[in-house]
Amino acid sequence: MLEESFPEVTDQQPGLLAHHYTEAGVIERAVIYWGRAGRQSAARSAMLEAEAQLRRGLRLISDLPDARELQRQELDLQVTLASALMESKGHVHPEVAEVLGRARSLIGETEADGTILHFSVLYGLWVAQYLGGEPIAALEQAKEFLALAESQTRSGLLLVGHRLVGTALILTGDYRAALSHLDRAIDYTGPKSIRSLRSDLAQTSELPPSACERGHSGIAGIPTKREGPLSRGSGMPNNPSIVTL
């Protein structure tokens, strides 16, 4: 195979292999390398190029039988595409919601419930709805995220879940409940929870490249007690795009 003959091309120019396999009609391999090319482009902040590569892979998948393995590949591509679109077009662009909606439907079809991809999709939908002025819808996403985290008792994700619910509750005017959740979030900001969250984020390459590199309040979006529940009085949550969620 071409990968074995030229391993450096596999690592450095996955787009070249994607073109090769596409022209050769080896669609399954082409999809894999379009995905790798898209992630590589996103990692160097070439979001428009990443979008084109990821959509190329998705178009090829649509021509293949509806096998579960292909659905999982589609899920990976859709989540990566959502992250790229958030960076290039903004979190509230209609294409972001469309892509995340498709990704969410694939979660159940691929038995990916409870995986970090599931959390990434819920987070992305929360961000789009929160910034799009849909507090009730954002609150529902936040509650689902938190319930899923509670079912697994993963402290890092519990931190984020309480933060999402608390922030959404502020927009609904339920300040007492919001404060309760934000206090719970702060309670989870110890080193153990942050390590847990970093470990969870590191499990997927579909997250923004900086997601695992930010400091503890950056990853979690949680202010210190001195700062209060909102960042610098802006009315916006700290770092709303940790995941790509």
KEKOLBA-409184 format. One record per residue (C-alpha): residue number from 1; chain; residue in three letters; z, y, x. Coordinates in nm, 3 decimals, decimal comma. Layout:
<tikes>
{seq=NUM	mol=A	type=Ala	c3=Z	c2=Y	c1=X};
...
</tikes>
This chain:
<tikes>
{seq=1	mol=A	type=Met	c3=0,000	c2=0,000	c1=0,000};
{seq=2	mol=A	type=Leu	c3=-0,056	c2=0,359	c1=0,103};
{seq=3	mol=A	type=Glu	c3=0,320	c2=0,422	c1=0,120};
{seq=4	mol=A	type=Glu	c3=0,362	c2=0,148	c1=0,381};
{seq=5	mol=A	type=Ser	c3=0,075	c2=0,271	c1=0,595};
{seq=6	mol=A	type=Phe	c3=0,176	c2=0,638	c1=0,585};
{seq=7	mol=A	type=Pro	c3=0,552	c2=0,659	c1=0,512};
{seq=8	mol=A	type=Glu	c3=0,565	c2=1,023	c1=0,621};
{seq=9	mol=A	type=Val	c3=0,326	c2=1,113	c1=0,338};
{seq=10	mol=A	type=Thr	c3=0,561	c2=0,950	c1=0,087};
{seq=11	mol=A	type=Asp	c3=0,846	c2=1,178	c1=0,192};
{seq=12	mol=A	type=Gln	c3=0,661	c2=1,498	c1=0,273};
{seq=13	mol=A	type=Gln	c3=0,358	c2=1,502	c1=0,040};
{seq=14	mol=A	type=Pro	c3=0,432	c2=1,304	c1=-0,276};
{seq=15	mol=A	type=Gly	c3=0,175	c2=1,517	c1=-0,461};
{seq=16	mol=A	type=Leu	c3=-0,098	c2=1,374	c1=-0,240};
{seq=17	mol=A	type=Leu	c3=0,002	c2=1,021	c1=-0,335};
{seq=18	mol=A	type=Ala	c3=0,022	c2=1,125	c1=-0,700};
{seq=19	mol=A	type=His	c3=-0,339	c2=1,248	c1=-0,689};
{seq=20	mol=A	type=His	c3=-0,449	c2=0,931	c1=-0,508};
{seq=21	mol=A	type=Tyr	c3=-0,292	c2=0,695	c1=-0,761};
{seq=22	mol=A	type=Thr	c3=-0,415	c2=0,904	c1=-1,053};
{seq=23	mol=A	type=Glu	c3=-0,775	c2=0,888	c1=-0,932};
{seq=24	mol=A	type=Ala	c3=-0,738	c2=0,517	c1=-0,860};
{seq=25	mol=A	type=Gly	c3=-0,609	c2=0,452	c1=-1,210};
{seq=26	mol=A	type=Val	c3=-0,275	c2=0,315	c1=-1,088};
{seq=27	mol=A	type=Ile	c3=-0,093	c2=0,511	c1=-1,354};
{seq=28	mol=A	type=Glu	c3=0,258	c2=0,370	c1=-1,313};
{seq=29	mol=A	type=Arg	c3=0,267	c2=0,467	c1=-0,944};
{seq=30	mol=A	type=Ala	c3=0,105	c2=0,801	c1=-1,019};
{seq=31	mol=A	type=Val	c3=0,383	c2=0,885	c1=-1,266};
{seq=32	mol=A	type=Ile	c3=0,648	c2=0,806	c1=-1,007};
{seq=33	mol=A	type=Tyr	c3=0,490	c2=1,035	c1=-0,749};
{seq=34	mol=A	type=Trp	c3=0,421	c2=1,319	c1=-0,991};
{seq=35	mol=A	type=Gly	c3=0,792	c2=1,310	c1=-1,064};
{seq=36	mol=A	type=Arg	c3=0,882	c2=1,315	c1=-0,695};
{seq=37	mol=A	type=Ala	c3=0,637	c2=1,597	c1=-0,633};
{seq=38	mol=A	type=Gly	c3=0,786	c2=1,798	c1=-0,919};
{seq=39	mol=A	type=Arg	c3=1,141	c2=1,753	c1=-0,794};
{seq=40	mol=A	type=Gln	c3=1,034	c2=1,847	c1=-0,443};
{seq=41	mol=A	type=Ser	c3=0,866	c2=2,164	c1=-0,568};
{seq=42	mol=A	type=Ala	c3=1,171	c2=2,254	c1=-0,778};
{seq=43	mol=A	type=Ala	c3=1,397	c2=2,203	c1=-0,476};
{seq=44	mol=A	type=Arg	c3=1,204	c2=2,474	c1=-0,290};
{seq=45	mol=A	type=Ser	c3=1,202	c2=2,698	c1=-0,598};
{seq=46	mol=A	type=Ala	c3=0,827	c2=2,658	c1=-0,664};
{seq=47	mol=A	type=Met	c3=0,893	c2=2,627	c1=-1,037};
{seq=48	mol=A	type=Leu	c3=0,540	c2=2,689	c1=-1,164};
{seq=49	mol=A	type=Glu	c3=0,406	c2=2,421	c1=-0,932};
{seq=50	mol=A	type=Ala	c3=0,687	c2=2,188	c1=-1,038};
{seq=51	mol=A	type=Glu	c3=0,604	c2=2,246	c1=-1,403};
{seq=52	mol=A	type=Ala	c3=0,237	c2=2,160	c1=-1,351};
{seq=53	mol=A	type=Gln	c3=0,320	c2=1,843	c1=-1,158};
{seq=54	mol=A	type=Leu	c3=0,579	c2=1,723	c1=-1,408};
{seq=55	mol=A	type=Arg	c3=0,349	c2=1,787	c1=-1,703};
{seq=56	mol=A	type=Arg	c3=0,077	c2=1,592	c1=-1,526};
{seq=57	mol=A	type=Gly	c3=0,310	c2=1,295	c1=-1,504};
{seq=58	mol=A	type=Leu	c3=0,410	c2=1,330	c1=-1,868};
{seq=59	mol=A	type=Arg	c3=0,046	c2=1,335	c1=-1,979};
{seq=60	mol=A	type=Leu	c3=-0,014	c2=1,010	c1=-1,793};
{seq=61	mol=A	type=Ile	c3=0,289	c2=0,849	c1=-1,956};
{seq=62	mol=A	type=Ser	c3=0,152	c2=0,936	c1=-2,300};
{seq=63	mol=A	type=Asp	c3=-0,151	c2=0,718	c1=-2,226};
{seq=64	mol=A	type=Leu	c3=0,058	c2=0,410	c1=-2,139};
{seq=65	mol=A	type=Pro	c3=0,224	c2=0,145	c1=-2,358};
{seq=66	mol=A	type=Asp	c3=0,561	c2=0,254	c1=-2,501};
{seq=67	mol=A	type=Ala	c3=0,772	c2=0,037	c1=-2,270};
{seq=68	mol=A	type=Arg	c3=1,141	c2=0,116	c1=-2,214};
{seq=69	mol=A	type=Glu	c3=1,096	c2=0,165	c1=-1,840};
{seq=70	mol=A	type=Leu	c3=0,830	c2=0,425	c1=-1,904};
{seq=71	mol=A	type=Gln	c3=1,060	c2=0,596	c1=-2,153};
{seq=72	mol=A	type=Arg	c3=1,326	c2=0,621	c1=-1,883};
{seq=73	mol=A	type=Gln	c3=1,072	c2=0,773	c1=-1,647};
{seq=74	mol=A	type=Glu	c3=0,975	c2=1,017	c1=-1,921};
{seq=75	mol=A	type=Leu	c3=1,341	c2=1,110	c1=-1,971};
{seq=76	mol=A	type=Asp	c3=1,377	c2=1,186	c1=-1,600};
{seq=77	mol=A	type=Leu	c3=1,062	c2=1,399	c1=-1,604};
{seq=78	mol=A	type=Gln	c3=1,163	c2=1,585	c1=-1,921};
{seq=79	mol=A	type=Val	c3=1,507	c2=1,677	c1=-1,783};
{seq=80	mol=A	type=Thr	c3=1,355	c2=1,792	c1=-1,454};
{seq=81	mol=A	type=Leu	c3=1,094	c2=1,993	c1=-1,645};
{seq=82	mol=A	type=Ala	c3=1,364	c2=2,158	c1=-1,857};
{seq=83	mol=A	type=Ser	c3=1,542	c2=2,271	c1=-1,542};
{seq=84	mol=A	type=Ala	c3=1,220	c2=2,415	c1=-1,398};
{seq=85	mol=A	type=Leu	c3=1,137	c2=2,594	c1=-1,724};
{seq=86	mol=A	type=Met	c3=1,485	c2=2,748	c1=-1,739};
{seq=87	mol=A	type=Glu	c3=1,429	c2=2,894	c1=-1,395};
{seq=88	mol=A	type=Ser	c3=1,074	c2=3,017	c1=-1,454};
{seq=89	mol=A	type=Lys	c3=1,078	c2=3,122	c1=-1,821};
{seq=90	mol=A	type=Gly	c3=1,444	c2=3,161	c1=-1,911};
{seq=91	mol=A	type=His	c3=1,694	c2=2,948	c1=-2,099};
{seq=92	mol=A	type=Val	c3=1,595	c2=3,067	c1=-2,446};
{seq=93	mol=A	type=His	c3=1,219	c2=3,013	c1=-2,411};
{seq=94	mol=A	type=Pro	c3=1,091	c2=2,789	c1=-2,694};
{seq=95	mol=A	type=Glu	c3=0,946	c2=2,540	c1=-2,446};
{seq=96	mol=A	type=Val	c3=1,294	c2=2,473	c1=-2,307};
{seq=97	mol=A	type=Ala	c3=1,429	c2=2,373	c1=-2,649};
{seq=98	mol=A	type=Glu	c3=1,119	c2=2,162	c1=-2,715};
{seq=99	mol=A	type=Val	c3=1,152	c2=1,971	c1=-2,388};
{seq=100	mol=A	type=Leu	c3=1,528	c2=1,921	c1=-2,427};
{seq=101	mol=A	type=Gly	c3=1,478	c2=1,807	c1=-2,785};
{seq=102	mol=A	type=Arg	c3=1,241	c2=1,536	c1=-2,668};
{seq=103	mol=A	type=Ala	c3=1,482	c2=1,442	c1=-2,389};
{seq=104	mol=A	type=Arg	c3=1,765	c2=1,410	c1=-2,638};
{seq=105	mol=A	type=Ser	c3=1,563	c2=1,171	c1=-2,854};
{seq=106	mol=A	type=Leu	c3=1,492	c2=0,962	c1=-2,545};
{seq=107	mol=A	type=Ile	c3=1,863	c2=0,930	c1=-2,463};
{seq=108	mol=A	type=Gly	c3=1,918	c2=0,685	c1=-2,748};
{seq=109	mol=A	type=Glu	c3=1,585	c2=0,509	c1=-2,703};
{seq=110	mol=A	type=Thr	c3=1,661	c2=0,434	c1=-2,338};
{seq=111	mol=A	type=Glu	c3=2,029	c2=0,350	c1=-2,390};
{seq=112	mol=A	type=Ala	c3=2,124	c2=0,641	c1=-2,164};
{seq=113	mol=A	type=Asp	c3=2,416	c2=0,746	c1=-2,385};
{seq=114	mol=A	type=Gly	c3=2,708	c2=0,868	c1=-2,177};
{seq=115	mol=A	type=Thr	c3=2,509	c2=0,903	c1=-1,855};
{seq=116	mol=A	type=Ile	c3=2,498	c2=1,225	c1=-1,655};
{seq=117	mol=A	type=Leu	c3=2,147	c2=1,277	c1=-1,796};
{seq=118	mol=A	type=His	c3=2,298	c2=1,280	c1=-2,145};
{seq=119	mol=A	type=Phe	c3=2,550	c2=1,543	c1=-2,038};
{seq=120	mol=A	type=Ser	c3=2,273	c2=1,743	c1=-1,871};
{seq=121	mol=A	type=Val	c3=2,067	c2=1,750	c1=-2,192};
{seq=122	mol=A	type=Leu	c3=2,365	c2=1,852	c1=-2,406};
{seq=123	mol=A	type=Tyr	c3=2,454	c2=2,125	c1=-2,159};
{seq=124	mol=A	type=Gly	c3=2,098	c2=2,255	c1=-2,151};
{seq=125	mol=A	type=Leu	c3=2,087	c2=2,271	c1=-2,531};
{seq=126	mol=A	type=Trp	c3=2,424	c2=2,449	c1=-2,534};
{seq=127	mol=A	type=Val	c3=2,299	c2=2,713	c1=-2,290};
{seq=128	mol=A	type=Ala	c3=1,978	c2=2,771	c1=-2,487};
{seq=129	mol=A	type=Gln	c3=2,169	c2=2,810	c1=-2,814};
{seq=130	mol=A	type=Tyr	c3=2,452	c2=3,017	c1=-2,666};
{seq=131	mol=A	type=Leu	c3=2,219	c2=3,264	c1=-2,498};
{seq=132	mol=A	type=Gly	c3=1,985	c2=3,253	c1=-2,798};
{seq=133	mol=A	type=Gly	c3=2,255	c2=3,387	c1=-3,029};
{seq=134	mol=A	type=Glu	c3=2,321	c2=3,061	c1=-3,214};
{seq=135	mol=A	type=Pro	c3=2,700	c2=3,022	c1=-3,179};
{seq=136	mol=A	type=Ile	c3=2,745	c2=2,759	c1=-3,450};
{seq=137	mol=A	type=Ala	c3=2,474	c2=2,535	c1=-3,303};
{seq=138	mol=A	type=Ala	c3=2,615	c2=2,594	c1=-2,953};
{seq=139	mol=A	type=Leu	c3=2,962	c2=2,496	c1=-3,077};
{seq=140	mol=A	type=Glu	c3=2,828	c2=2,169	c1=-3,217};
{seq=141	mol=A	type=Gln	c3=2,665	c2=2,085	c1=-2,881};
{seq=142	mol=A	type=Ala	c3=2,988	c2=2,174	c1=-2,704};
{seq=143	mol=A	type=Lys	c3=3,197	c2=1,953	c1=-2,931};
{seq=144	mol=A	type=Glu	c3=2,960	c2=1,661	c1=-2,876};
{seq=145	mol=A	type=Phe	c3=2,978	c2=1,716	c1=-2,499};
{seq=146	mol=A	type=Leu	c3=3,358	c2=1,725	c1=-2,508};
{seq=147	mol=A	type=Ala	c3=3,387	c2=1,418	c1=-2,732};
{seq=148	mol=A	type=Leu	c3=3,160	c2=1,225	c1=-2,499};
{seq=149	mol=A	type=Ala	c3=3,366	c2=1,333	c1=-2,197};
{seq=150	mol=A	type=Glu	c3=3,691	c2=1,237	c1=-2,372};
{seq=151	mol=A	type=Ser	c3=3,554	c2=0,891	c1=-2,449};
{seq=152	mol=A	type=Gln	c3=3,512	c2=0,838	c1=-2,075};
{seq=153	mol=A	type=Thr	c3=3,817	c2=1,034	c1=-1,953};
{seq=154	mol=A	type=Arg	c3=3,612	c2=1,190	c1=-1,673};
{seq=155	mol=A	type=Ser	c3=3,822	c2=1,487	c1=-1,565};
{seq=156	mol=A	type=Gly	c3=3,538	c2=1,696	c1=-1,422};
{seq=157	mol=A	type=Leu	c3=3,333	c2=1,668	c1=-1,738};
{seq=158	mol=A	type=Leu	c3=3,641	c2=1,732	c1=-1,951};
{seq=159	mol=A	type=Leu	c3=3,678	c2=2,058	c1=-1,761};
{seq=160	mol=A	type=Val	c3=3,323	c2=2,161	c1=-1,853};
{seq=161	mol=A	type=Gly	c3=3,357	c2=2,034	c1=-2,211};
{seq=162	mol=A	type=His	c3=3,664	c2=2,245	c1=-2,284};
{seq=163	mol=A	type=Arg	c3=3,499	c2=2,544	c1=-2,124};
{seq=164	mol=A	type=Leu	c3=3,189	c2=2,507	c1=-2,343};
{seq=165	mol=A	type=Val	c3=3,389	c2=2,470	c1=-2,664};
{seq=166	mol=A	type=Gly	c3=3,617	c2=2,762	c1=-2,577};
{seq=167	mol=A	type=Thr	c3=3,329	c2=2,992	c1=-2,488};
{seq=168	mol=A	type=Ala	c3=3,139	c2=2,908	c1=-2,808};
{seq=169	mol=A	type=Leu	c3=3,453	c2=2,961	c1=-3,017};
{seq=170	mol=A	type=Ile	c3=3,481	c2=3,315	c1=-2,882};
{seq=171	mol=A	type=Leu	c3=3,144	c2=3,397	c1=-3,038};
{seq=172	mol=A	type=Thr	c3=3,255	c2=3,255	c1=-3,372};
{seq=173	mol=A	type=Gly	c3=3,565	c2=3,478	c1=-3,367};
{seq=174	mol=A	type=Asp	c3=3,817	c2=3,193	c1=-3,346};
{seq=175	mol=A	type=Tyr	c3=4,005	c2=3,338	c1=-3,051};
{seq=176	mol=A	type=Arg	c3=4,320	c2=3,130	c1=-3,086};
{seq=177	mol=A	type=Ala	c3=4,128	c2=2,801	c1=-3,068};
{seq=178	mol=A	type=Ala	c3=3,909	c2=2,942	c1=-2,791};
{seq=179	mol=A	type=Leu	c3=4,211	c2=3,031	c1=-2,579};
{seq=180	mol=A	type=Ser	c3=4,353	c2=2,682	c1=-2,627};
{seq=181	mol=A	type=His	c3=4,036	c2=2,518	c1=-2,496};
{seq=182	mol=A	type=Leu	c3=3,997	c2=2,763	c1=-2,208};
{seq=183	mol=A	type=Asp	c3=4,357	c2=2,699	c1=-2,105};
{seq=184	mol=A	type=Arg	c3=4,282	c2=2,326	c1=-2,111};
{seq=185	mol=A	type=Ala	c3=3,977	c2=2,388	c1=-1,895};
{seq=186	mol=A	type=Ile	c3=4,184	c2=2,580	c1=-1,641};
{seq=187	mol=A	type=Asp	c3=4,434	c2=2,294	c1=-1,635};
{seq=188	mol=A	type=Tyr	c3=4,151	c2=2,068	c1=-1,513};
{seq=189	mol=A	type=Thr	c3=4,047	c2=2,292	c1=-1,223};
{seq=190	mol=A	type=Gly	c3=4,239	c2=2,097	c1=-0,960};
{seq=191	mol=A	type=Pro	c3=4,067	c2=1,940	c1=-0,658};
{seq=192	mol=A	type=Lys	c3=4,052	c2=1,595	c1=-0,821};
{seq=193	mol=A	type=Ser	c3=3,856	c2=1,724	c1=-1,122};
{seq=194	mol=A	type=Ile	c3=3,619	c2=1,924	c1=-0,904};
{seq=195	mol=A	type=Arg	c3=3,552	c2=1,621	c1=-0,684};
{seq=196	mol=A	type=Ser	c3=3,489	c2=1,416	c1=-0,998};
{seq=197	mol=A	type=Leu	c3=3,242	c2=1,674	c1=-1,128};
{seq=198	mol=A	type=Arg	c3=3,059	c2=1,698	c1=-0,798};
{seq=199	mol=A	type=Ser	c3=3,033	c2=1,320	c1=-0,791};
{seq=200	mol=A	type=Asp	c3=2,888	c2=1,317	c1=-1,142};
{seq=201	mol=A	type=Leu	c3=2,636	c2=1,590	c1=-1,062};
{seq=202	mol=A	type=Ala	c3=2,528	c2=1,415	c1=-0,744};
{seq=203	mol=A	type=Gln	c3=2,420	c2=1,110	c1=-0,947};
{seq=204	mol=A	type=Thr	c3=2,107	c2=1,282	c1=-1,072};
{seq=205	mol=A	type=Ser	c3=1,828	c2=1,461	c1=-0,888};
{seq=206	mol=A	type=Glu	c3=1,720	c2=1,628	c1=-1,211};
{seq=207	mol=A	type=Leu	c3=1,982	c2=1,901	c1=-1,169};
{seq=208	mol=A	type=Pro	c3=1,908	c2=2,238	c1=-1,007};
{seq=209	mol=A	type=Pro	c3=1,924	c2=2,211	c1=-0,626};
{seq=210	mol=A	type=Ser	c3=2,222	c2=2,447	c1=-0,604};
{seq=211	mol=A	type=Ala	c3=2,432	c2=2,267	c1=-0,864};
{seq=212	mol=A	type=Cys	c3=2,629	c2=2,059	c1=-0,616};
{seq=213	mol=A	type=Glu	c3=2,657	c2=2,336	c1=-0,357};
{seq=214	mol=A	type=Arg	c3=2,851	c2=2,598	c1=-0,555};
{seq=215	mol=A	type=Gly	c3=3,220	c2=2,660	c1=-0,519};
{seq=216	mol=A	type=His	c3=3,477	c2=2,524	c1=-0,764};
{seq=217	mol=A	type=Ser	c3=3,457	c2=2,795	c1=-1,027};
{seq=218	mol=A	type=Gly	c3=3,079	c2=2,809	c1=-0,984};
{seq=219	mol=A	type=Ile	c3=3,028	c2=2,444	c1=-1,061};
{seq=220	mol=A	type=Ala	c3=3,265	c2=2,442	c1=-1,352};
{seq=221	mol=A	type=Gly	c3=3,194	c2=2,788	c1=-1,486};
{seq=222	mol=A	type=Ile	c3=3,570	c2=2,833	c1=-1,517};
{seq=223	mol=A	type=Pro	c3=3,737	c2=3,161	c1=-1,417};
{seq=224	mol=A	type=Thr	c3=4,074	c2=3,177	c1=-1,250};
{seq=225	mol=A	type=Lys	c3=4,369	c2=3,279	c1=-1,464};
{seq=226	mol=A	type=Arg	c3=4,354	c2=3,619	c1=-1,302};
{seq=227	mol=A	type=Glu	c3=3,996	c2=3,674	c1=-1,418};
{seq=228	mol=A	type=Gly	c3=4,046	c2=3,566	c1=-1,779};
{seq=229	mol=A	type=Pro	c3=3,809	c2=3,359	c1=-1,995};
{seq=230	mol=A	type=Leu	c3=3,501	c2=3,577	c1=-1,950};
{seq=231	mol=A	type=Ser	c3=3,332	c2=3,695	c1=-1,635};
{seq=232	mol=A	type=Arg	c3=3,402	c2=4,058	c1=-1,546};
{seq=233	mol=A	type=Gly	c3=3,424	c2=4,164	c1=-1,908};
{seq=234	mol=A	type=Ser	c3=3,057	c2=4,096	c1=-1,970};
{seq=235	mol=A	type=Gly	c3=3,112	c2=3,868	c1=-2,267};
{seq=236	mol=A	type=Met	c3=2,912	c2=3,596	c1=-2,094};
{seq=237	mol=A	type=Pro	c3=3,040	c2=3,266	c1=-1,951};
{seq=238	mol=A	type=Asn	c3=3,048	c2=3,234	c1=-1,574};
{seq=239	mol=A	type=Asn	c3=2,736	c2=3,069	c1=-1,431};
{seq=240	mol=A	type=Pro	c3=2,582	c2=2,940	c1=-1,755};
{seq=241	mol=A	type=Ser	c3=2,318	c2=2,729	c1=-1,580};
{seq=242	mol=A	type=Ile	c3=2,513	c2=2,477	c1=-1,375};
{seq=243	mol=A	type=Val	c3=2,319	c2=2,181	c1=-1,509};
{seq=244	mol=A	type=Thr	c3=1,989	c2=2,148	c1=-1,605};
{seq=245	mol=A	type=Leu	c3=2,064	c2=2,089	c1=-1,710};
</tikes>
